[in-house]
């Protein structure tokens, strides 16, 4: 593993070099326009929705929504996941799903530092994170 920004910039660069193979999506864009992003993703995968088939688009958005996923039976209960090897509570895998919620878990000083670091790391890349 490495710094978050290195991974993001590498994938973004690869998506620009090979747009037919790598699609770069930002969570903020998915939250802002879920229907449009689902349509783009389906097209990218070679499985576009039929023209006018908005019901299927809506169903896909609903099936992938955090509200739905948080309420799946597998999420209920107090069990722990062995996925990580350290037994993290199942409830830990989903947070609020709100853009910018990370700021509620940081002090103002920490948030300012992260913003500065992000700006420095992404400078000149043309990429902006909301």
Residue pairs with C-beta under 8 A, 6 or more apart in sequence:
3 121
5 118
5 121
5 122
8 122
8 127
8 129
9 121
9 122
9 125
9 127
11 22
11 24
12 24
12 125
12 127
14 22
15 22
15 23
15 24
16 24
23 40
23 41
23 44
25 37
25 41
26 129
26 130
27 99
28 99
28 129
28 130
29 37
30 37
31 97
31 99
34 61
34 65
35 54
35 57
35 58
35 61
38 57
38 60
38 61
38 64
39 48
39 49
39 57
42 48
42 49
42 60
49 56
49 57
50 56
62 68
66 94
66 97
67 97
69 75
69 94
70 94
74 90
75 90
75 91
75 93
75 94
77 90
78 89
78 90
79 89
79 90
80 87
80 88
80 89
80 90
81 87
81 88
81 89
81 90
81 93
95 101
99 130
100 130
103 111
106 114
118 129
122 128
122 129
